[in-house]
C-alpha cells in the first residue's frame, strides 16, 4: 500500500513542481517589467511570451496542459473580470455597433481565412474553417494593460474591452459548431438549418444561465462577508457558470460574460468602497495569475520546426486576418456614424483594428482540435504563427501607434506636469496647516515661523505660475489635470466614508456618489 501511495503521489508532485516553476517565472518576469524603466513600455504579458519563446528555443518545456481543459482553466476568470470592469456608461451608446463589429469581424475572418487557405495553400476546408474560427477570437489584454499604464482615456479602453467580449463569445460558439462538421466536409453539403438550431441553443442557454446566475450572485455578493464568501462566489461565478452551461449544451463564454455584466451592474457597483476594493483586488490577482501562465505557455508551446514548414500559409493567414478585421471595423463604423448609430472616430477605429491581437483563446481553440484530424499540426502552426506575429509586432508597436494618433501626450511632459500639481497640492495643505489658529497663536511671535510661511507662499505662487504656463503651451495637459482632480475628489470621498466607519458612526460605507456624478460632467 505504501508503494502504491508513492507511485500515485509522483505525478501529483511533478505537476506541483511544474506549477510552482511556472508561477515563479511568471512573477519574476512581471516584477522585472515593473522594476526596470527600459521594460515598462512592454506589457508583462508580451515579456512572458518572449521568455517562453526563448525557453522553447533551448528546448525547455515548463508545463503540459491537456488541450481539452485549456479553455476551462484559463478563459472563465479573464472573461468575468473584463465583464465586471467594463465601464457600461461609457459604451452604452455604441454597444449595438460594437456587437455588429464583433460579429462581422468573426464572420469575415472565418470566411476569408477559409477561402485563402483552401485556394492558395491546399489546406482542407474543415481545417481552414477551424483555423478561421480560432483566429477570429481576439485577446487584447496586453494592449489594454498598456492603455491603463499610459493613462489612455476610458472610452478607448471600454470600446476595446466591449468588442473583445462580444468577439470571444461569438468566436468560441462558431468554433464549437464547426467542430461538429464531418472530417470529409464538402462546403455544399453543410446543413444550415441544423446549424441555425444549434446557434439558437448555444446562445439561448448561455443567456438564460448567465442571467440567472448573475442575478443570484449579485444578491449573494451584496449580502456576503467579503473576506471569504465574496471571493469564493467570484470563483464559482466564473468556473461554475462556465462548466454548468457547457454541460447543459450552451455557450459557457456567453454565460460568464452575461454573469459578469449583471454582477458588475447590480452586485459590485452597489457595494461599499472597501468591500468592492477587496473583491476587485482578489479577482485582479486571479486574472494576473491566469494571464501570466497563459502567455508563458504560448511561448513555451511554440514549435519552430512546424512554423518554418508552414511559413507560407502563416503569411497568408496574417494578411487575411488583418484585412478582414480592417473591413469589419472601418466599414461598419463608417455606416454606423453615417446613420448616427454611433460616434466612433477614425483614430479610435484604427486602435480597435490594431489592438485585435490573437492570443490565449486562439491557442486554446487550436490545441483542442483532435490530433487524429489530418493537417491538425498545420492548423496549430498557422494559429501559433499568427499569434506570435500579433503579439510581437502589433503588441510592441501599439505605444507608437497611440502616440501617432494623439492618444498620448509626451510622457516626460505629462510626468513633469503631474509632479507640479502634486507639489502644489502638498504646499497648499502645508499652508493651510500653517494658517490654522492654533499654529499662529503658538508660533506667530517666532520670526522663523513667518519666514517659513512666506517661503511656502512664494514657492506655491511659483508652482501655480509654472502650471499655468504648461497648460497654455500644451492644452492637452488640461485633460490630465481634470482626471487628476477627479481622482483626488473620489479619494477624498472614500477617505471620509472610511473615517465614519472607523469611528462607529456608520456600520458600512455607502456607495460612492462622485464617480457617477463626475462621469456625467465629461
N, C-alpha and C positions, 0 to 999 in steps of 0.2 A: 504493500500500500504506500509506503514511504517513497519507493522508487517511482510509482505512478504519479505521486504528487509532484515530485521533482520534474518528471518529464512534462506534466501538464503545466507547470509554472514556467518552464523555459520559454515558450512562445510569448507568454504574458510579460516576462521580464525583458525580452527582446523588443517587444512593441513599446514598453515603457521607456527603454533606453532611447529608441528612435524618437519618441515624442519629446523627451527631455532635451535631446540633441537639437531637434528642430526648433523647440522653444528657445533654447539658449542662443542659437544662431540668429533667430528672428529678433529677439530682444536686443542682441548685440548690434545687429545692423541698424535697427531702429534708433538705438542710443547713439551710434556713430553719426547717423544722419542729422541728429539734433546737436551734437557736440562740436562738430567742425563746420565752420562757416561755408567752406567750399561745397559741402554736400547738402546744405539746407535748401537749395533751389531744386533738388531732386527728391521727389516723393519717396519715402522709405520703401513703398511697395515696389518701385522700379529698381531700387538698390537690391532688394531681395531677389528680384528676377535676375539681375546681373550676377549676384553671388551664386544663385542656383545654376546659372549658365556656366560660371567658372568651375563649380564643383562637378558639373556634368562633363566638362572638358577633360578634367583629370580623373574621370570615372569614379567619382564618389557619389553614391546614391544615399540620400538621407532617410527616405521614408517610402513605403509602398502602400498606397491607399487603394483598396478594391474599387474598381470603376462603378460598381452598382451602388455604392454608398457615398460616392463623391458628392453628388448634388445634395443628398440628405444631410451630410455633415457640414458643408460649407455655406450653402445657399440661405437657409431659413433665417439665421440671425442677421445676415447682411441685408436681406430684404426688409426684415422687421425694423431694423434701425433706420434705414433710408426712409421707410414709410412714416415712422414716428417723427423723424426730424424734418420732414417735408413742410415747408412754410406755405400752407394752403392759401393764406390770404394774399400771397404774392402772385401765385399762378392760377388762381381760380378763374380769372377772366380769359386765360389762354388754355385752359385744361382740355377743351374739346379739340382744338387744333393740335395740341401736343399728342393726344391719343391718335389722331389721324396720321401725324408724322411717324409715330412709332409703328403703327400698323402698316402704313405704306412702306416704311423702311424695311420691315421684316419681309413683306411680300416681294418687293423688288430685289432684295438681296438673295432670297431663295431662288426666284426665277432667273435672275441674272447669273448667279454662280452656277446653277444647273445648266443653263444654255451654253455658257462659255466653256465650262469644264467638259461637258459631253461633246461639244462641237470641236473644240480646239485641242483637247488632250486625250480623248477616247475613254475617259472615266465613265463607268456605268451610270445610268440615270439615278438609281437608288442611292449610290454613294454620293453622287453630285447633289442630290436633294438633301441628304443628311448633312453634307458639308455646308450647304447654303443655310440650312436651319441652325446649325451650330454657330456659324459666323454671323448670323443675324442678331445674336444676343450681345448687347453691349455691356461694358463694365467700366464706367468712367471713374471708379473710386480713386485711382492715382491722381487724376486731374482735379477732381473735386476736393481732394485733400490739399492740393496745391492752391486751389481757389481760397480755401479757408486761411491758409498761412499768409497769402499775399493780400488778403483783405478785399477780394473781388466782391462786387455788390451782390446782395442776397438774391435779387431777381435772377441773375445768370446762374447761380448755384441751384436755385429752386427749379428753373427750367430744365437744367441738365439732369437733376435727380428725378424729376417727374417723368421726363421722357424715358429715362433708364428703367423706371419701374414698369411702365406700360410695355416697353420693348422686351424686357426679360420675360414677363408673363406670357406675351404673345409668342415669343420665340420658343420657349420651352413647350408650350402647348402644341405648336406646329411640329416640333421635333418628335413629341410623343405620338402624334397622329401619323407622321411619316414612318416611324419605326414599325408600324403595323402593316405596311405595304409589303407585298411579296418581293423576294430577292430578285426574281426574273422580271422585274417591273417593265411593263410597256406603258408609256405615258397615256396612250389612247384607251387603256383598259381601267383607268382609275375611276372608282365609283364615287362620284362627287356627292351624291345624295347621302351615301353612308358616311362620308367624311363630314358632311354638314351636321348630321345627327351626333357624331362624336364630338364635334366642336361645341354644340349646344350643351351636351352632357358635361364636358370638361369645364366650360365656363360657368354653367348654371350651378353645379355642385360647389365649385370654388367660391362663387359669390355668396351662396347661401351659408356655407360653412364659415367663411370669413366674417360675414355679418353677425352670425350667432355668437361665434367665439369672441369677436370684437366687443359686442355689447356686454356679454357676460364678464369678460376680463376687465372692461372699463369699470364696471361696478365693483368687482373684487379688488382691483388695484386701488381704487379710491378709498376703500374701507380696510386696507391691509396694513400690516406692520412693514414698513419699507425696508427694514434691515434684512429680513429673511424671506417672508412670504412674497413681498413685492418682486424681489429678484427671481425667486422661483417661478412666479407667474409669468414673467417675461420669457424665461427659457421655455416654459410649457407653451406659451403663446406662439413661439417660433417653431420649435421642433414638433410639439404635439399637434398643432394645427396642420403643419405640412404633411406629417405622416398619416394622420387620420383622414385627411382629404384625399390623399393619394390612394389609400385603402378603399375609399368609397367610389373611386373611379373619377374623381375630379382633379382639377389642377391645384397642386399644393402651393405653387408660386402665387397664383391669384388669391388663394385663401389667406396666405400670410400677408400679402400686400393690403388686402381689404381689412384684415385684423389690425394691422399697423396704423392705417389711416383712421379707423374708428377709435382705437385706443388713444392715438395721438390727439384726436379732436375732443373726445368726451372723457377720457380717463386721465391721461397725464397732464393735459393742459389745465385741468381743474384742480390739480394738487397744489399744496403749498410749496413755495420755492425750495425749501430744504429737502423735502421728500422727493420732489421732482429731480433735484440735482443728484441725489443718491442713486436713483434708478437710471438716470441718464449716464452717469459715470460708469455704472456697472455694465450697461449694455454697450457703451463705447469700448470698454475693455474687452468684452467678448468679441465684438466686431474687429477690434485691433488684433486680437489673438488669431481669429479665424483668417483675417486678411493676410496676416504675416505668414501663416502656414501655406495658404493658397498660393501666394505669389512666389514663395520659395520653392514649392513643389513644381510650379510651372517651369521655372528654370531647371530644376533638378530632373524633370521628366524628358527634357529635350534630347532627341536622338539626332545627332549631327549627320550621321551617315544617311538616314532617311531624308533629312532636309536637303542634302546635296543631290540625292537621286530624284527628288521631286521639285527642283528649283523652278522649272517652267510652269507647272500647274500652280505653284505657290504665287509666282509673279502674276499669273492671270487672275487668281483669286483676289490678290491685293488690289489690283486695278479695278476689278468688278465691284468689290465691297465699297471702295471709296466713291466710285461713280454712282452706285445705287443709293448710297446714303446722301450724296450731294443732291441727286434728283429729288429724293423724298423730302429733304428739308427745304431746299430753295424753292422748288415748285409749289409745295404745299403751303409754305409760309407766305409766298407771294400771293397765292389765291386767297388765303385767309386774310391777309392785310387788305387786299383789294375789296373784299366783301365785308370788311370790318368785323370779322370773327375774332381777330387777334391783333396784336401790335408787337410783333417780334421784328426787331431791326435787323438790317443786313449783317452788322458785326456780331450780333447775338446768334444769328443763323450760322455764321462761319464758325464760331466757337462750338456750337452744338454739333456741327458736322465734324470738326477735327477732334472733339473730345469723345467721339463714339468709339472708344477703344474696345477691342475684344480681349477678354481675359479669362477669369476663373470659370465663368458659366460656359463659355465656348469650349474650353479644355475639358470640363466635366462632361459635357454632352458628347464630345468626340470620343472620350475614353469609355463611355457607356455603350458604345456600339459593339456588338458581339464580334470577337476576333475571328469567328468562323466565316463571317461575310468576306467575300472576295474583295480585295482592294481596301480592306479596313485600315491597313497600315498607311496606305496612300491618303486616306481621309485624315488620319491623325497627323501625318506630316504636313498636309495642306493647312489644317487648322493651327497647328503649332507655329508654322511659318508665318501665317498672317498675324497671329497673336504676338509673336516676337517682334515683327515689324511695327505693329501698332504701339506696343509698349515702349520700345527703344527709340523709334523715330518720332511718332506723334506725341508720346508722353514727354520725351525730353525737349521737344520743340514748343510745348504748349505755353511756357512762360514767355518765350519770344513772341508768339502769336498774340497773346494777351496784351503785351506791351505795344505791338504794332497797331493793334485795333483800338488802342486808347483806354483799355480797361485798367491799366496800371499806370500810375504816375511814377516819376522817378523815385526808386525805393530809398535812396540816401536822403533825398529832399524830404520825403514823407516822414522818414525816421527822425530827421532833424526837427521838422515841424512839430511832431508829437512830443519830442523832448522839450521843446519850448513851452508847449501847452502844459505838460506835466510840471515843469518848474514854476510856471505862472500859478497853477492851482496850489502848489505847495507853499509858495510865498504868500498867496492870499490867505491861506489858512493860518500861516505864521503871523501875518499882520493882524488878522482878526484876534488871535490869541494875545498879541501884544497890546491891543487896544481895549481888552476887557478891563472892566472897572477894578477888579481885584489886582490885576497886574500893574495898572497905572498908579493905584494908591500905594502899592508896595515898592515900586521902583522909580517913580517919577522924579524923586529927589536925586537919583543917581544919574550923573551926566552920561555915563556909558549906555544907559537904557535908551535915552533919546537918540544917541548916536546909532545904536543897533536898529531902532525903529526907522530912522531916516535912511539908513543903508538899505534896509529891506524895501522901503518905499521907492528908493531910487532904482534898485535892481528890478523891481516889479514893473515900474514905468518903462524901463529899457526893454524888458521882455515883451511887454504889450506892444511896443513900437515895432520890434522885430517881427512879432506875429502878424501885425497889420501889413508890414512890408512883404512878408512871404505870401500872404493871402492876395495882395494886389498883383504881385508878379505871377502867381500861379493860382488862378481862380479855382482849379480843380481841387486844391487843398481844402477849400471851404467844405466840400462834402466830407472829407476826412474829419474835419473839426465837428461837423454835425453828428457824425457817427460816434465820435468820442464823447460828445456831450450826452447823447442818448445813453451810452453805456454808463456814464457817471450817474445820471439820474436814476436809471434802473438799479444800479448798485446801491445807491442811497436808499431807495425804497426797500430793497431787500434787507439792508442793514437795520433799518428802523423796525421792520416787522420782526426780525430776529431778536432785537433788543426787547420788544414787547413780550415775545415768547419766553425769553430767558428770565425776565423779571416777574413772570407769572400772570401778567395782565391778559394774555391770550393763551389758550391751550394749544393752538397751532396757527401758523401764519396764514393769512388769507391769500388767495391767488393774486399775482402781480397785476396791477392796473395799467402801469405806464407802457409796457411793451405793446399792448393793443392800441392804446390811445395815441402813442407816438407814431405807430405804424400808419395810422390814418392820416397823419400830417405830412407823410412823404409823398 
